[in-house]
Amino acid sequence: MVETTQTSEALSSALGGDGLMQSEYYKLVFNEETGQWEKQKVTEDIDPVFPGIRDVTPDYSPEGKTFKTIPIGAGPDYAPVVPDVPTLPITQPVEPVVPEEPEVVQPVVTQPDQGQSSDAIEPIFINKEKTTVTVGENTFPSTIINPLPNYREKYESLPGGFNNWSDSQVLQYAIDTGALNSMLSQNSNPYYIAEPEKQTGIMADIKATLPLPLQIGAKALDATLGVRERKALVKRMIDAGMLFGEANNYLDEKGNFKSNDVGRLLKTFKDDNAPQNGLVSPDTNVYEMVPERAPFNVAKDVDVPFQRTLDIRKFYDTSIEDTEEDIKFKLGIINSDINAIDEQNKLFDETGFYTGVTGKNREKKFGPGPNIANVRFLDLQERDKLLAQKEDLENKIKTGNFGETIFDPRDRKFKSITPGLEEELKKFQQSVLDRLEAGQGMASVGIKGLSDNVNPLLSTAPQPSFIDTLQQFSIQDNKIVPGISQSQPVMGTSGSHVNGEAVYVNSEAGHYTSDGKYHADTNGDGITDTVQAGGSAGNAQETANSGFIPEATLSRMTNPDGSLKNLYTPQGGPTGSYGLNSDVIELRDGKYYYTGNVVKENRDVVDNGGNGNTIDNAAPDNSNDNQSYERDKEMEKAKEDPSNENYTQANYEAASGTGSGSSDTSSKDKPAKIVCTEMYRQTQLDDWQRTIKLWYLFQKKYLSETHQKGYHFLFKPFVKGMQKSNMLTSVGRHFAQERTKDIKHIMYGTKFSLLGRVYRIILEPICFLVGLLLWQNK
C-alpha cells in the first residue's frame, strides 16, 4: 500500500473537484426555537475575476451608464480567458538526486601576483581590435583606437584643477575647447581648428592635415567655459611658458577671449600624433644643440642704463626709404657685403685664414685660433640679417609700399611696425639688457662673461640619452605605435611623483609607472584614464620585452632568488605561458633571469636586469630624482678632472662611500674636503650619505657658488676645532641635523624645523657676504 502524505491528499482534493474555487465562512443566525444566536456555515462558489483594462466606452441602460473591463488576453468579445489547467498525476516525493561534483579546472592566471584590491571597482573595458604596425623595418603589435565622439569625455578622468594637469593636457584642452582659436590669430596658431574650406592662405593646406587627436575638438569656443575658467586657463599657460606675454593680451576687462598680434605660442607638441609625449619649443629640435658659447669678454663700455632709454627704432635696425632709387642703391651695398662674406668663408676653407667683413672686425686678418671662429660667427650672423633686409627691400619694390620696417632678432626678419610688435620688442630689449647687465656684474668680481648668442661654429651635438634612442610612442593611421612616452596625470595621481616620468606605452595604450601600478586605457581612445594595481600578465610580458620595465613590476614576475616565475619562461607554467623574448632573458643554473633594463624606485635606469650600470634616469626634468642623477654624473666626471671645482668633493665621496664612485684617496687637501670629511667623521650621522647629496641639491637649487665659498672659508677652522673638542662636535652635529630637517621640509614637505630655519636665516647670508668678499679679493 502506497503511503500518502498530507501534501498529496491536499493536492488530490484540490485537483479532484470540478475546478471551481469555493469559499467557506460562518454567519450568526437567530434561532427562534431556542431564542439563541447560532453559527451557520456558508459555502459559496467564487467566480474568478481576471485583471483587465477598463473600457473607456460606456454602456447606457435605464439604470445608468456602466463600463466593461477588458480582461488581459481576452478576445474581441471581451470574454474572459479561462486558463487551461491540466490534471496532474499524483507523484510521491522521492529523495533528491545529488549530482556528481564537476571536475575543477584551474583557471589561467592573467595577472601578476599583485592584483587589484578587493574593494576596487572594475572599470568597463573597450576591447580594441588587435593588429600590427610597421615602423621602418620593425613590426610591432598594435591595436586600433577609436577617438571619443565628445572631446570632453577624455577630460572626465583627469584630477580637478589645471594645476594638477600636465602642460600637454592643458594645451590640448585649450585646443579642444576652441580657447586657443579665440586667443591666437589663425597665422599665429599652429593648431587652428576649422573646416578646410573656411581656412585661408597657407594655413588651409597645413590645418587640413592636422593629426586625428587634434581634430576632434570644438570648432567654435565651448560655451561652458566661464570667466573664472578662462582666467585660470590663460594664467596656467603663461606660467608654464606656453603663451607669450601677459593675461591682458588674451582677455578683455570682462574676461572674454581676445585675439591680437602680440599673442604667440611658445611651446608645441613634441609629436602632434601623440600629445601625451610632452611639449618642446617650436624653435628647438628634439635633440637640442648644447652650445659651447663663444668666450667673449663682457662689453664693459656698453652703458646699459642709457640703452634702456633708447626707442626700439634706435635699438634695432629699421629700414625706411623714400624712393625706388634709394632701395636699389642700398641693395647694391647689401649684395656686395653678402658676396664678400661668402668669399672669405671660401678662403677660410682653403687656407684656414679669414679677413673680417662687417662691424669692428672689418678688414682685420685672423689666423688659426678661437678668435677666428668668433669673427666668422659675427659675420655669418650679419649675413643672415643682410639677407632678411634684402628680402624686405625687394618686397617693397614689388608692392610699392615703402613704409618703415624693423628688424626682429627673434626670427631674424624685417616686419611692419605695429603697436603689438613694439610692445613685444620692448620686452625683448629689456631682457637682452638684463643679461648684459648680469654679465657685467659677474665680470666685476672676476668672472668672465658669456656672449648672448650661441656660436654654432663652437657647438657640438650631444649623444642622445638612452631613453631618447628607444622607439617613441605614437599613433599611426589610428594604430598604436608602442614606445616611450610620458605618464600623464589621471584621477588618483594628482600630485604623484610618477606624473611626467618616462614610461613604455604598450600596444593597448597602457603603461606601468615606477611604483608598479598599471595605467589603462579603458574607453579605447588611446589615452590612459584608469589606474590599476598590477595589470595583466600580457601587459607585464610586453613591457619586459621592450627592455624598459619598472623594478616594482619585475618583482612580481620573479621568485625570491631573482629568477623568473615559470609563467614568464619559454616553457610556461601550469597556469599559462607568457614567455619573454630570448634577447631579454638568459639561462643560468637551470633558471631564467631577466637581462633587460630596469627602472628603479628613484627612476634610475639600470642595465643587466637592474644589477648593472645606471645608464639614464626616467624622472621628469628638474625633479629631485633627476637632479640627483645629474649630480652623480657630474661627480663621476669630476673625479678624473683636477681642474673641476667638484674634484675634491667627488673623490671624497668615492673614498668615504658617500657617493656613487669607487674609492680613490688621491683627492687634494682642499677646504671642501676638510670640511666635508670632518663633518662626516666627527658627527657620525647615520644618514650622512643621503644628507650630503641633499645639501648639494639644495645648494644647486637655492644657493650659489658664492654661498659655498663662504661656507668653506668659515667652517674650515670650526671643523678643525671639532677634532679637539667634544662640545664643538656636539654643536656641529646639532647644526647639521636641524639644517637638514629644514632643507627636507623645503624640498619634500616633511615636518618643519624652526631651529633649522633660524640657523639658515642667520648663517646663509653671512656665508654669502664672506664669499662675495673672497671673490672681490681674488
Helices and strands as residue ranges (DSSP letters): H 6-15, E 21-31, E 36-46, E 52-54, E 59-61, E 64-66, E 69-71, E 129-135, E 138-144, G 151-155, G 162-164, H 167-176, H 179-183, G 186-188, G 196-198, H 203-207, G 212-214, H 227-239, G 247-249, E 268-269, G 275-277, E 279-280, H 304-309, H 312-315, E 318-319, H 324-351, E 354-355, G 359-361, E 365-366, H 370-399, E 405-408, E 413-416, H 419-444, G 456-458, H 466-469, E 474-476, E 479-481, E 483-486, E 502-505, E 511-512, E 518-520, E 530-532, H 537-546, E 548-550, H 551-554, G 566-568, G 582-584, E 585-588, E 591-594, E 597-599, E 604-606, G 608-610, E 614-617, H 624-638, H 647-656, H 671-683, H 688-702, H 705-722, H 726-748, H 754-777
